[in-house]
Amino acid sequence: MIRFALLLLMSLAVSSQAVAKKTTFSDKDGKIIEFSSYMGSDLWGSKGNKIQAHGILYMPEKASPSNPVPLAIIIPGLGGQRGRDNRICQMLSENGIACFGVRTYASRNAPHRAKSSEKFRVGGAGSRLHDAYGALEKLAKEPNIDPKNIWHLGFSLGGFNSALALDSALTAPFQLSELDFAGFISLYGPCVLTSSEKLKPKRFYAFIGTADAGYNEVECNEFITSLKTRGVDAAITVFEGSQFRRIGHMWDYMQSATGDWHGKPEGPWKLGQNNRNWPMHGVTLMGCQFLVRPALKEISANNETMANLDDNEAWEFLIKSCGTADSVRTTNHKVMKSVDKEIVSIISRYNK
């Protein structure tokens, strides 16, 4: 009888572990994949040294050559992935969608403890675009992946790139073939416009909070209207929150599971405490008429135009011309789960 009871307890323990909610995330949950990229220096496609970049691939269990699955390629923000790609890739793969978290900084040997501004010098917006299209070219050849249903998903600065990549005049120097993304998703990226008369006839979805420095109701509505007018199937979802729990930047904020503020690039990471808000000053594009002109290799803001700027010069121009704004850094699991659900729906229904 005692032996039976012990066996029953052991069985219940195993069952509870099997259904236990995952609390930590690391690179060990996926597979490191290398691909060809370049040391980029600007938005105009300049190619520095060729490099072997890498990222972490998560594949659904049922993916096969006879059942190819969609793919999301995740491009990091200014701070790097910091476990956000691990978490969202785990979620997507459990919902039948492959996911690849690009490691822009680590691919360029940027020390993970370096300041974000220092990392940006070797892995700016141009490097992110090279990485996105290099990863696209590599993974579209995977037999278990549907090459017609691969999405560009960007956090923050990566979301800035998601919006810019709607312009074929801008992405042409980065593309390695005629292959392109099925659509683009921006998570708390700014509402940024390019000047081309026609954009790619693709789908674009933006998700942002009202307390984010990258959000302004009038300008973001004009941004979506402009995309639609120029051929994009575009939509924006805006989260307001409450008076005391405003929704701002990084609702999916991750922290090191070991207590180290920086954390190791490979993890383990865990979700930050829910419903936390931190005041912050964020870079903004609002109120300065920021515009990218790919054909002329120009950037303009506040009636000033500069040509042929590299990433660092463009960053300085942006700060000088547009400045910063009060913002909130948010950890909100309700919003995170809502966005997760929408991303799964958007990508899953694309070919249906």
N, C-alpha and C positions, 0 to 999 in steps of 0.2 A: 504493500500500500504506500509506504514511504517512497519507494523507488518510483512508483507510478506518479506520485505527486511531484517529485523532483523533475521527472521527464516532462510533465505537463507545464511546470513553471519555465523550464528551458525552452519549450516549444513556444509558449506565449512571449517570452523575451525575444526570440528570434523573429516572430511575427511582428512584434511592435517595432523592432529595429528596421524591418523591411519597409514598413509604412511611415517610419519617422521622417519628419520634414528635414530636408537638407539645410544645414546651418552654416557650413563653410564651403568655400569654392577655391579651387586651385588649378594650375595648368595640368596637373596629373589626371584631371577628369577628361582632358582632350588629348589631341595628338599634335606635336610640333610639325608644321609643314613649311618648307622653304620655297621661295620663289624669287625671280629676278626683279630687281628694282634699281633705282638710281638715287644718288644724293641730289635731291632737288633744292633749288634755291629761290624759286619764284613761281608766280601763278601763270607764267607764260610758257612753261614746259621746258625750261633749260635743264639739260642733263649733265650732272657732274659725274663722279665715278660710279661705275656700275657696281651694285652690291648684291649679296644674297640676303634678302630680307626674310622674315619669318612671322608666323602667327600660330594660333592654337585653333585646331579644327575639331568641332564636335559633330558627329554624324548620328542620325537617328538609327535605332536598331534595325528597322525594316528597310533601310535604304539598300538598293541593289541596282545592277544594270537594267533589270526588268522593271524596277520601281524607282526611277531616279527622283530625287527630292529637290525642293527649292533650297536656296542658300541665301543667307544674309552675311555680308562682309562688313564687319564693324570697324569704323575708323575712330581713333581716340580723340579726346579733347586735349586742351593745352596741358592738363595734368597727367596725361597718359591714361591707360585703361584702368589701372588700380582695382582690378577685380570685377569691374562692371561687365566686361566682356565675358568673363567666366560665368557670372550669374545669369546673364541674359542668354548666353549660348547654351547653358544647361537647360534653361526653360524652353528655348526654341527646339532643341533636339528632342526633348520629351514630347513636343507637339508636332513631330514629323518634319521639322525644318533644320537643315544643316546650318552651321554657324561657324564663322571664322573671325577670330579677334586679331586684327593686325597689330603688330608691336613695332610701331614706327621708331620709338626712341631706342629700344633694346637692339633693333636691327642696325643701328648706327653707333652702337657702343657708348651711348650716353649714360653716364652713371645714374642709377635710379634715385640716388639721394641728391642729385643736382637740382637746383631751382628750375622751375618750369621755363623761365626765360632763357636759362642756359641750354636746356634741352631743345627749345624752339630754334636756337641758332643752327643746330645740325639736323633738325627734323621739323621744319615749318609746314606751311600750307602746301607748298610745292611738293615736298617729300610725301605728304599724305596722299596727294593725287597720284603720284607715281606708284605708291604702294597699293592704292585702291585698284588701279588698272593692271598692275603687275599681278596682284592676287586674283583678279577676275580672269586674266588670261590663263593662269595656272589651273585654277579650280574648275573652270568651265570644261576642262579636258578630263576631269574625274568622271568615270563611268557611272558613279552612283548619284551624280548631281545633274539636275535639269539646267542646261546652259541658257535656256530661254526664260528662266525664272530666278535670276540672281539679283539681289537688292543691295544698294549702298545704304548703310545705316550709320549715321554719325552722331557722336556725342559732342555738344558744345562747338568747339572749333571744327570737329569732324562734321557737325551739322551745317556749319558755315560752308564746308566743302560740298555737302549734299545739295545745297541750294545752287552753288556755283556750277556744279557738274551738270545742271540742266542745260547749260549753254554749250553747244557743240563747237563753237568758235574757241571756247576756252579749253575744252577737253581734248580737242584734236591732237595737240602735241603730246599728250600723255597716253593716248590710246595706242595700243600695239597692233591692233587690227580693227575691223569693223565691229567687233564684238563690243556691246555696251550693256549697262545695267537695265533691268526691266523697270526699275523704279527707284525712288530715293526717299529716305525717311530721316528727318532731322529731330533729334531729341535735345531740347533746350539750346538749339542753335539760333543765331540771330536772323532777322528778316533782311536778307541782303540781295540786292538786285544787280544784274548785268544789263548792258545796253542793247544787246542784239535784238533785232526785230522779231525773229522767230526763235523759239526754243525747241528742245526735243519734245516730241509728242509722247511724253512719258507721264508716269504718276508720281506725285510728290505729296508727302504728308509731313506736317510739322506739328510738334507737341511742345508746348511752352507754358510757363506760369506767368501770371500777371505781375508778380514781384521779382521777375528776372530782369536784369539790366538790358537784356536783348529784346525786351518786349515793349511795344507801344501800340495801343489799340488801333489808332488811325493808320499808322505806318505799316503795321503788320497786315491789316485788312487790305491796304493798297498793294502791298507785296503780293498777296494771294490773288487779288484781282488782276494785277499785271501779269502774273504767271498764266492765268487762265486765258487772258486776252492773246497771249503769245503761244498758245497751243498746248499748255500743260494741264493735265487733269489734277488740280491742286486743291488741298484742303488743310485747314489748321484747327487744332484742338487746343483750347486755352483753359487753363486751370486757375481758378481764383482763390479757393480756400476761404478762410474766415478772417475776421479782423485780427485775431491773435495767432492764427496759423496760416499765414499767407503762403502761397506756393511759388517758389522761386527756382533756383538753379539746383541741379543734381538731386532730384527726389529719390534716386537709387544710390545714394551715397554709400560707399563701402569703406570699411576700416580693417586694418590688419588684425587677424585672429590672434596674433602673438602679443599684441599690445604695442608694437613698434609703430610709431607715427607714420613712417615712410612705408613700411611693409616691404617684403621681398616681391619682385615682379611676378614670381611664379606662385605667390600666395603662401599659406592659405589666407583668404579674405572672408569677411562676414558682413552682413548688412548692418548699417548704422542703426542706432536707436530710432524707432518710429516717432514721428511728430516732433522732430527737433528742428528748430530754426536758428540760424546764425546770421547776424547782420554782416554784410560784406560790401565791398566796392567792386563793381564789375565793369569791365570794358564794355562800351556801348557803341552801337552804330545809329542810335536813334537821334533825331533832331539835327543831323548834319548833312543830310542828302548824300549819303555815301553811295557811290556807284562804281562798278568795275566795267571798263570798256576793253574787252578782250582783243578786238580787231586792231586797236591803237596801242595796246599794252599800257593803258592809262588807268589810274585810280583818281577819283575826284571826291571832294568833300568840302562843304562850306565855300563853294565857288572857287576853290583852288584845285588845280589839276597837276598831277605828277606822272611822268612816264618812265617806263622801264625800271621800276623799283624792284629790288629783290625783297624777299620775305621780311627781313629785318628792317629795311627801310620803310616798307609798307606798314609794318607794325608801329614804327615810330610816327609815321604820318597819321595813322589812325588815332593813336593816343593824343597827338597834338591837336588834330582837327575835331575829333568826336569826344575824346575824354572818357571819363568813367561816370557811373551813376550808382546811386544807392540800390542795393539789391539784397536778396535773401538767399542763403544756401539752405535747402530744404531736404529733410529725409522724411518722405511720406509714402508708406507702403501701399496705401489705398490708391494713390495716383500711379505708383509704379505698377501695381497689378492691373490697373485699368489700361495703361499704355501697353503692357505685355499682351493683354488680350487683344487689343487693337492690332498690334503688329502681327500676331499669329493670324488674325482674320484677314488682314490686308494681303499678306504674302500667300496664304493658303488659297484664297479665292481668285488669284490673279489669272490663272489659266482656265477658270471654270465659267 
